[in-house]
């Protein structure tokens, strides 16, 4: 099995080419591939399959040739992954499997619908749905109950700004934060945030750590950055704007418009090889 390894601000993925949808991918195989000691290691697997050859992508085949079949590192499915989509686009471009339109746009089908991508050197931006703030809730971590806002970005998020005096770096995210299963029956990605110093050219600057369902703490989360940006703008009394979001793996930029959220940042391919399992 051929593979490529890539990452977006440290959020890393193993990419498996399967244009015709013939690969028998299972939860156990995905978990083995993502094992950082016995496998390649990654926060998830991105299977590159033509939309028309995958049951979850067939309905979108008229809008996008390629379907991003995304699996979390524990072998579970996820609806969407912002950093994964950006790395997926980098892979399609560098392998010659796809090219942007004359307008510089490349559509990709996902379980959350079709996302559009734009490429500018090492930076790839993807257009995600506009984050929808829909409820208040709380996360439990380190014996604390931290209030937050539930946000839908095609997948579920809970954004919890830390109170003054509580350090972001001091949170113990080696275990999953507690959350309300009635509000998040399929689980939730939990983001913890703190304000950053002023940055030129953006409307806000936020620092973030995230515990992703199915992957534990990761160095970055693209849809999480969009969720965090939407909450930061809402708290500042704004509906739209651009937010710099610093994650442990680097910096992402999220621009919330009236209709969508553009997630921008680096997306790199770092290795290729052949994967063998008994």
FIDODREN-286407 format. One record per residue (C-alpha): residue in three letters; x, y, z. Coordinates in steps of 0.5 Angstrom, whole numbers, plus 500, padded with zeros to 3 digits. Layout:
BEGIN
ALAXYZ...
END
This chain:
BEGIN
UNK500500500UNK503507498UNK502513503UNK504520503UNK505523510UNK503531511UNK501536516UNK498543517UNK501546523UNK503540526UNK496537525UNK499530521UNK496525517UNK497519513UNK494520506UNK492513502UNK491514494UNK485509493UNK482513486UNK477507485UNK475505492UNK478498492UNK482499499UNK479495504UNK480500510UNK478498517UNK478502524UNK483497526UNK488498520UNK487506521UNK489505528UNK495501526UNK497506521UNK496512526UNK500508532UNK506513533UNK510507535UNK508501531UNK505505525UNK507511521UNK504515526UNK498521525UNK492524527UNK488521522UNK488518515UNK486521509UNK484516503UNK484520496UNK478516493UNK474519487UNK467522489UNK463517485UNK467511487UNK465512495UNK458511498UNK459518502UNK461522496UNK457519490UNK452525491UNK457530490UNK461527484UNK458533480UNK461538484UNK468535486UNK472529483UNK475527489UNK472525496UNK476526502UNK475520506UNK477522513UNK478517519UNK481519526UNK487516529UNK482511533UNK479509527UNK473513527UNK470517522UNK469525522UNK465529518UNK470534516UNK477536518UNK480543516UNK487542516UNK486535513UNK482538507UNK488543506UNK493537506UNK489533502UNK489539497UNK496539497UNK497532496UNK492532490UNK496538487UNK503535488UNK501528485UNK498531479UNK491528481UNK488535480UNK489542478UNK485548480UNK480551475UNK481558471UNK479562477UNK484558482UNK479554486UNK479546487UNK473543490UNK473537495UNK468533497UNK467531504UNK462528509UNK460535511UNK459537504UNK464540498UNK469545500UNK473550496UNK480551496UNK485556494UNK493556493UNK498561494UNK505558495UNK506554501UNK499557504UNK492553502UNK486556504UNK479552504UNK472555505UNK468552510UNK461553512UNK460559517UNK461557524UNK454557527UNK454558535UNK448555537UNK448553545UNK452554551UNK455549555UNK461547559UNK467542559UNK470539565UNK478539566UNK483539571UNK477539576UNK474545573UNK468546570UNK469551564UNK463555561UNK463555553UNK460556547UNK457550542UNK459551535UNK457547529UNK463548523UNK460541520UNK463538526UNK461539533UNK466544537UNK465547544UNK469553545UNK471555552UNK475561554UNK479561560UNK478565566UNK483570568UNK489567572UNK488560569UNK494559564UNK493555557UNK499551558UNK498549565UNK491545563UNK492537563UNK489535556UNK492528557UNK485525558UNK479527555UNK475533558UNK468532560UNK462534556UNK454534556UNK453528552UNK446530551UNK448536547UNK454532544UNK451525543UNK457524537UNK462527542UNK465534541UNK472537539UNK474542545UNK478548544UNK481552550UNK483559549UNK486565551UNK487572548UNK493574545UNK497580544UNK495585538UNK497582531UNK497587525UNK492586519UNK487582523UNK481584528UNK483579534UNK488574536UNK487568540UNK491562543UNK488555543UNK489548545UNK484543543UNK482536545UNK480532538UNK474527539UNK478521536UNK485523536UNK486526543UNK490533544UNK493535537UNK498541535UNK492544531UNK485543529UNK483547523UNK475547524UNK477549531UNK480555529UNK474557525UNK470556531UNK474559536UNK475565531UNK467566531UNK466566538UNK472571539UNK468576534UNK462574537UNK464576544UNK467583541UNK460584538UNK462583531UNK459578526UNK465578521UNK472579521UNK479576521UNK482572527UNK489570528UNK489563532UNK496561535UNK496553536UNK502549539UNK504547531UNK504554529UNK499560526UNK492559522UNK488565520UNK480564520UNK476569516UNK469569518UNK464572512UNK457573512UNK457566508UNK463562510UNK469561514UNK476561510UNK481557514UNK488559511UNK495556513UNK501552511UNK500545508UNK506541507UNK508534505UNK514531508UNK515523506UNK512518502UNK513510502UNK510504502UNK506501508UNK506494510UNK502490515UNK502483516
END
